[in-house]
Amino acid sequence: MKKSEKIELIEKLSNANGPSGFEDEVADLVVNYSKAFSKVHADQMNNCYLEQPNNSAKKVKTLMIDSHVDAVGLIVQAIRPNGMIKFVELGHWVPANLTAEKMKIRNLDGEWITGLVATKPPHFMTEAEKKQPITIDHLSIDVGTTSAEETEKLLKISTGCPIVPDTEWQYLEKQDVMLGKAFDNRIGTAALITAMAELADDNFDFNLVGAAAAQEEVGCRGAKVTVRKVKPSIAICLEGCPADDTFTPDWLIQTGMHRGPMLRDMDTSFIANPHFQAFAVKEAQKYNIPYTRAVRTGGGIDGSEFVVYEGVPTICIGIPVRYEHTNYGMVAFDDFNNTVELLEHIIRDLDSKIISEL
């Protein structure tokens, strides 16, 4: 794929609206884009499956590439008497990062209604309130109404309506950096689709399946389904991983912009298979691809579900994302491209014998 085609794919995936549990728009995009080079379908949960054209029932081993199609969002819990929307999280947010941000609510007719995350103005706060940590309960979304009746009947917003950041993707050409929402994990999904497209004509001695899971941000629920449907022998989890290069001393940076893909050794949910991890490191070194290693004290990924499913050897390759789980993230195109390159080299240099020995 040309650079322009990759950037266009990332733009479409970033702009698509699909918080956890409401991934229809993203799943449709994945299916429609991928049908030109794979056997693709989505299940009723919005998990997407891309099968390489040369897959065969005669092949014993299966390599699964994972990503997830959902992103953090919010959901309407109730409408306050003054028309403001009380919401809860879909996935984890730092409440302070939500204040004064534009959001979009999908109403009962499927229309997206713009609103603003509102707090009490500082002019009316006591000194104690100004020092108090912000919680979700302090926040509401203002859609420009003055009563619950107006919000519910005019705008047709009610309990259960999903909410996403009102953010438009941008390409910062001079910096070769992309700015947008939902890079966790639309950027990983873009890498999965790109690799499947570029590997479509290869003929491996194992089956290759891409599985883009739903509902990762609320407990890796989609991955619990995909791993049981695909039954992989080995798995690679692709993630948009939080970059720590803006606040961490240089010696401790483990995921940074322009530093290449991150090979995650562990987080609170997952420990990489050390033999597969060593293979991935050798591939990066062999092809002169920059990379980092990461040992995380937080976070969790779909890969945790593959490890506990019959002990599938699993690694996680992460694309650095600055400011995850906010309305705007940043991703360097070279980090995306290097991740795809590493992924493709790993897959092309694997075979059934190596997979059996990992």
C-alpha positions as CSV (number, residue, x, y, z in Angstrom):
1,M,0.0,0.0,0.0
2,K,1.1,3.5,-0.7
3,K,1.7,6.0,2.1
4,S,-1.3,8.0,1.0
5,E,-3.5,4.9,1.1
6,K,-2.3,4.0,4.6
7,I,-3.0,7.6,5.8
8,E,-6.4,7.6,4.3
9,L,-7.2,4.3,6.0
10,I,-6.0,5.6,9.4
11,E,-8.1,8.8,8.9
12,K,-11.3,6.8,8.2
13,L,-10.8,4.5,11.2
14,S,-10.0,7.4,13.5
15,N,-13.0,9.4,12.5
16,A,-15.4,6.4,12.7
17,N,-17.5,6.4,15.8
18,G,-17.4,3.1,17.8
19,P,-17.1,3.2,21.6
20,S,-17.2,-0.2,23.4
21,G,-20.4,-2.0,22.7
22,F,-21.4,0.2,19.8
23,E,-18.7,-0.7,17.2
24,D,-21.1,-1.1,14.2
25,E,-19.7,1.8,12.2
26,V,-16.1,0.6,12.6
27,A,-17.0,-3.0,11.9
28,D,-18.7,-2.0,8.7
29,L,-15.7,0.0,7.6
30,V,-13.3,-2.9,8.4
31,V,-15.5,-5.4,6.4
32,N,-16.0,-3.1,3.4
33,Y,-12.4,-2.2,3.2
34,S,-11.0,-5.7,3.6
35,K,-13.2,-7.7,1.3
36,A,-11.0,-6.8,-1.7
37,F,-8.1,-8.9,-0.3
38,S,-9.5,-11.3,2.3
39,K,-12.5,-13.5,3.3
40,V,-14.0,-11.1,5.9
41,H,-17.0,-11.0,8.0
42,A,-18.2,-9.6,11.3
43,D,-20.2,-11.5,14.0
44,Q,-23.1,-10.2,16.0
45,M,-20.8,-8.8,18.6
46,N,-18.9,-6.7,15.9
47,N,-15.8,-8.8,16.1
48,C,-14.2,-8.8,12.6
49,Y,-12.5,-11.8,11.0
50,L,-10.1,-11.5,8.0
51,E,-8.9,-14.8,6.5
52,Q,-6.0,-14.8,4.2
53,P,-7.0,-16.1,0.7
54,N,-4.5,-19.0,0.8
55,N,-5.8,-20.4,4.1
56,S,-6.7,-24.1,3.9
57,A,-8.2,-26.7,6.2
58,K,-5.2,-28.9,5.4
59,K,-2.9,-26.5,7.2
60,V,-2.5,-27.5,10.9
61,K,-1.2,-24.2,12.5
62,T,-3.0,-20.9,12.7
63,L,-1.4,-17.5,13.4
64,M,-3.9,-14.9,14.6
65,I,-3.2,-11.1,14.4
66,D,-5.3,-9.3,17.0
67,S,-6.4,-5.7,17.3
68,H,-9.6,-4.1,18.8
69,V,-12.1,-2.0,17.0
70,D,-13.6,-0.2,20.0
71,A,-12.4,2.9,21.8
72,V,-13.1,4.5,25.1
73,G,-16.3,6.5,25.2
74,L,-19.3,7.4,27.4
75,I,-22.9,6.4,27.7
76,V,-26.0,8.3,28.8
77,Q,-27.1,7.2,32.3
78,A,-30.0,9.7,32.7
79,I,-31.2,13.2,31.8
80,R,-31.2,15.7,34.6
81,P,-34.3,17.9,35.1
82,N,-32.5,20.9,33.5
83,G,-31.8,19.0,30.3
84,M,-28.1,18.2,31.1
85,I,-26.9,14.6,30.5
86,K,-25.5,12.5,33.3
87,F,-23.1,9.9,31.9
88,V,-20.9,7.0,32.9
89,E,-17.7,5.8,31.3
90,L,-17.2,3.1,28.6
91,G,-13.6,2.3,29.4
92,H,-11.3,4.4,31.6
93,W,-11.0,8.2,31.5
94,V,-9.2,10.6,33.8
95,P,-12.2,12.9,34.6
96,A,-10.2,16.1,34.4
97,N,-9.4,15.3,30.8
98,L,-13.1,15.5,29.9
99,T,-13.8,19.0,31.1
100,A,-14.8,21.5,28.4
101,E,-14.4,18.9,25.7
102,K,-16.9,18.6,22.7
103,M,-18.6,15.3,22.6
104,K,-21.2,13.7,20.3
105,I,-24.2,11.7,21.4
106,R,-25.9,9.2,19.1
107,N,-29.6,9.8,19.6
108,L,-32.5,7.3,19.2
109,D,-32.7,8.1,15.5
110,G,-29.0,7.4,14.9
111,E,-28.2,11.1,14.5
112,W,-25.1,12.5,16.2
113,I,-25.8,15.5,18.5
114,T,-23.0,17.8,19.7
115,G,-22.6,18.6,23.3
116,L,-20.1,20.1,25.7
117,V,-18.8,18.5,28.9
118,A,-19.7,21.1,31.6
119,T,-18.6,21.8,35.1
120,K,-19.6,24.6,37.6
121,P,-17.8,27.8,36.5
122,P,-15.0,28.8,38.8
123,H,-16.8,32.1,39.6
124,F,-19.3,30.1,41.6
125,M,-16.9,27.6,43.2
126,T,-15.9,27.8,46.8
127,E,-12.2,27.7,47.6
128,A,-12.7,24.1,48.8
129,E,-14.4,23.2,45.5
130,K,-11.6,24.6,43.4
131,K,-9.2,22.3,45.2
132,Q,-11.4,19.2,45.1
133,P,-10.4,16.5,42.6
134,I,-12.8,16.2,39.6
135,T,-14.9,13.1,39.4
136,I,-17.4,11.9,36.8
137,D,-20.2,12.8,39.1
138,H,-19.1,16.4,38.9
139,L,-19.6,16.4,35.1
140,S,-22.5,16.7,32.8
141,I,-23.0,17.2,29.0
142,D,-24.8,20.3,27.9
143,V,-26.6,19.9,24.6
144,G,-28.0,23.4,24.6
145,T,-31.4,22.6,26.2
146,T,-33.1,23.8,29.4
147,S,-35.3,20.9,30.3
148,A,-35.3,17.1,30.3
149,E,-38.4,17.2,28.1
150,E,-36.5,19.2,25.5
151,T,-33.4,16.9,25.5
152,E,-35.6,13.7,25.3
153,K,-38.3,14.9,22.9
154,L,-36.6,17.4,20.7
155,L,-33.1,15.8,20.5
156,K,-34.3,12.3,21.2
157,I,-31.5,11.6,23.7
158,S,-32.2,9.0,26.4
159,T,-30.7,6.4,28.7
160,G,-28.3,4.1,26.8
161,C,-27.3,6.5,24.0
162,P,-23.5,6.2,23.3
163,I,-21.2,9.2,23.4
164,V,-17.9,9.8,21.6
165,P,-15.4,12.6,21.3
166,D,-16.4,15.2,18.7
167,T,-12.9,15.1,17.2
168,E,-11.8,15.4,13.5
169,W,-8.6,13.6,12.4
170,Q,-5.7,15.8,11.2
171,Y,-2.4,15.1,9.5
172,L,0.4,17.4,10.6
173,E,2.5,17.1,7.4
174,K,5.7,18.9,8.5
175,Q,6.0,16.7,11.6
176,D,4.6,13.6,9.7
177,V,2.3,13.1,12.7
178,M,-1.3,12.3,12.9
179,L,-3.7,13.8,15.4
180,G,-7.1,12.3,16.2
181,K,-9.3,10.2,18.4
182,A,-9.5,6.5,19.1
183,F,-5.9,5.6,18.2
184,D,-6.4,3.1,20.9
185,N,-6.9,1.0,19.0
186,R,-7.8,2.1,15.5
187,I,-4.1,2.5,14.8
188,G,-3.6,-1.1,15.6
189,T,-6.5,-2.1,13.5
190,A,-5.1,0.0,10.6
191,A,-1.8,-2.0,11.0
192,L,-3.7,-5.3,10.9
193,I,-5.6,-4.4,7.8
194,T,-2.5,-3.0,6.0
195,A,-0.5,-6.2,6.8
196,M,-3.3,-8.5,5.7
197,A,-3.6,-6.5,2.4
198,E,0.2,-6.7,1.8
199,L,0.4,-10.4,2.7
200,A,-2.7,-11.4,0.7
201,D,-0.7,-13.1,-2.1
202,D,1.8,-14.9,0.2
203,N,1.3,-18.7,0.7
204,F,2.4,-19.8,4.2
205,D,2.4,-23.3,5.6
206,F,0.1,-22.0,8.3
207,N,-3.3,-20.2,8.2
208,L,-3.3,-16.4,8.8
209,V,-6.3,-14.8,10.4
210,G,-6.8,-11.2,11.4
211,A,-9.3,-10.8,14.3
212,A,-10.3,-7.2,15.3
213,A,-12.2,-7.6,18.5
214,A,-15.0,-5.6,20.1
215,Q,-15.2,-4.4,23.7
216,E,-11.5,-4.5,24.7
217,E,-11.8,-1.4,26.8
218,V,-14.4,-2.9,29.1
219,G,-12.7,-6.1,29.8
220,C,-11.3,-7.8,26.6
221,R,-14.8,-9.3,26.0
222,G,-14.5,-9.6,22.3
223,A,-11.2,-11.4,22.5
224,K,-12.8,-14.0,24.7
225,V,-14.9,-14.8,21.6
226,T,-12.4,-14.4,18.8
227,V,-9.8,-16.7,20.4
228,R,-12.3,-19.5,20.7
229,K,-13.6,-19.1,17.2
230,V,-10.1,-18.8,15.5
231,K,-8.4,-21.3,17.8
232,P,-4.9,-19.9,17.1
233,S,-1.6,-21.8,17.5
234,I,0.2,-18.5,18.0
235,A,-0.9,-14.9,18.3
236,I,0.3,-11.3,17.8
237,C,-1.6,-8.6,19.6
238,L,-1.4,-5.1,18.0
239,E,-2.1,-2.2,20.2
240,G,-2.0,1.6,20.3
241,C,0.2,1.9,23.4
242,P,0.4,4.9,25.7
243,A,3.7,6.8,25.0
244,D,5.6,7.9,28.1
245,D,8.2,10.1,26.4
246,T,6.7,13.5,27.3
247,F,7.1,13.0,31.1
248,T,9.7,10.2,31.7
249,P,13.5,10.6,32.0
250,D,15.2,9.4,28.8
251,W,16.7,6.3,30.4
252,L,13.2,5.1,31.4
253,I,11.3,5.8,28.2
254,Q,9.8,2.5,27.0
255,T,7.3,3.8,24.4
256,G,8.1,7.0,22.6
257,M,7.3,8.9,19.4
258,H,9.8,8.1,16.5
259,R,11.3,5.2,18.6
260,G,9.6,2.5,16.6
261,P,7.2,-0.3,17.7
262,M,7.1,-1.3,21.3
263,L,7.5,-5.0,22.2
264,R,5.7,-5.4,25.5
265,D,7.2,-7.8,28.0
266,M,4.5,-7.5,30.5
267,D,1.7,-5.4,32.0
268,T,-0.8,-6.2,34.8
269,S,-2.7,-8.6,32.6
270,F,-0.1,-10.2,30.4
271,I,3.4,-11.6,30.1
272,A,4.8,-12.1,26.6
273,N,5.9,-15.6,25.6
274,P,9.7,-15.2,26.1
275,H,10.6,-17.4,23.1
276,F,8.3,-15.6,20.7
277,Q,9.4,-12.3,22.1
278,A,13.1,-13.2,21.5
279,F,12.1,-14.1,17.9
280,A,10.5,-10.7,17.4
281,V,13.5,-8.9,18.8
282,K,15.8,-10.8,16.4
283,E,13.6,-9.9,13.5
284,A,13.7,-6.2,14.4
285,Q,17.5,-6.3,14.7
286,K,17.8,-8.3,11.5
287,Y,15.9,-5.8,9.4
288,N,17.2,-2.7,11.3
289,I,13.8,-1.7,12.6
290,P,13.9,0.6,15.6
291,Y,12.0,-0.8,18.6
292,T,11.6,-0.5,22.4
293,R,10.9,-3.0,25.1
294,A,8.3,-2.2,27.8
295,V,7.6,-3.5,31.3
296,R,4.4,-1.8,32.4
297,T,3.0,-1.4,35.9
298,G,-0.5,-0.8,34.6
299,G,-2.7,-1.5,31.6
300,G,-4.1,-4.6,30.0
301,I,-4.5,-6.1,26.5
302,D,-6.4,-8.7,24.5
303,G,-3.3,-10.8,24.6
304,S,-4.1,-11.7,28.1
305,E,-7.1,-13.8,26.8
306,F,-4.9,-15.7,24.3
307,V,-2.3,-16.7,26.9
308,V,-5.0,-18.3,29.1
309,Y,-6.6,-20.0,26.2
310,E,-4.6,-23.2,25.9
311,G,-1.4,-21.3,26.6
312,V,-1.2,-19.7,23.1
313,P,2.3,-18.1,22.6
314,T,1.5,-14.4,22.3
315,I,3.4,-11.2,21.9
316,C,2.2,-7.6,21.9
317,I,3.5,-5.1,19.3
318,G,2.5,-1.6,20.2
319,I,2.4,1.7,18.2
320,P,3.3,4.7,20.4
321,V,0.3,7.0,21.1
322,R,0.7,10.2,23.0
323,Y,-2.3,11.2,25.2
324,E,-4.4,8.0,25.0
325,H,-7.9,7.9,26.4
326,T,-8.5,11.6,25.7
327,N,-10.2,13.4,22.8
328,Y,-6.9,13.8,20.9
329,G,-4.0,11.4,20.5
330,M,-0.8,11.8,18.5
331,V,0.9,9.1,16.3
332,A,4.0,9.4,14.2
333,F,3.5,7.9,10.7
334,D,7.0,6.3,10.8
335,D,6.1,4.4,14.0
336,F,3.0,3.0,12.3
337,N,5.0,2.1,9.2
338,N,7.8,0.5,11.2
339,T,5.3,-1.6,13.1
340,V,3.7,-2.9,9.9
341,E,7.1,-3.7,8.5
342,L,8.2,-5.6,11.6
343,L,4.8,-7.5,11.7
344,E,5.2,-8.6,8.1
345,H,8.8,-9.7,8.6
346,I,7.8,-11.8,11.6
347,I,5.0,-13.5,9.7
348,R,7.1,-14.2,6.6
349,D,9.9,-15.6,8.6
350,L,7.7,-17.9,10.7
351,D,6.8,-21.4,9.7
352,S,5.0,-24.3,11.3
353,K,8.2,-25.8,12.6
354,I,9.2,-22.6,14.4
355,I,5.7,-22.2,15.7
356,S,5.8,-25.7,17.2
357,E,9.1,-24.9,18.9
358,L,8.1,-21.6,20.6
